[in-house]
């Protein structure tokens, strides 16, 4: 038997293994709120074979400015980044939108700098940075905004978008201040909320919050509205793939994802 035939025979003798979630293409590390459940599941839903998500959690007392500031100023954030950075991940993503835009663009940039210090050698992404990158990718100008936030955080989301060149033509928020309640809003309710906020002159829709279900409704919304729909979770996953150079998304999650679909 020739060496090639022998190798082929040995290969054929091996059992066929099932895919086990191994991140052979990219491992995404995620810092996420302890009481939140949506972002992880949506990232796994969007992930093609070979992309894995690995999470470290931090405590969010309440979805208010005061609660978010308490979380961001706690030593647990640095500890989480250092622990996650010690794993063989390719990228660390901070999975909090309002927590990264809370005090504007400079605040988000400062957070990125801290994460680079705490997780040296890892690519760094934040939900707010990713959202702006996603809007730039689809060449968005004026937008409409849908969030589940209380008024003060919602207004800060508007300010963040507008200071980065995206005039908010119409907006709505649900006024939810309890993190677990964010995840209880159904896809049907999200769909209705987003449709109600659309504006004829808006180039795109942005849906903020990483504990707010969106991924399953994005394509239906884009079909109904005839324009791109970007959510903070979708943008975070897309940007993580872009930064790692991997086409690792499943099809069916909106126009933004097309260039990273496996």
Beta strands, then each sheet from edge to edge (+ up, - down):
strand 1: 26-33
strand 2: 51-58
strand 3: 91-94
strand 4: 123-126
strand 5: 143-147
strand 6: 168-173
strand 7: 204-208
strand 8: 228-231
sheet 1: 2+ 1+ 3+ 4+
sheet 2: 6+ 5+ 7+ 8+
end
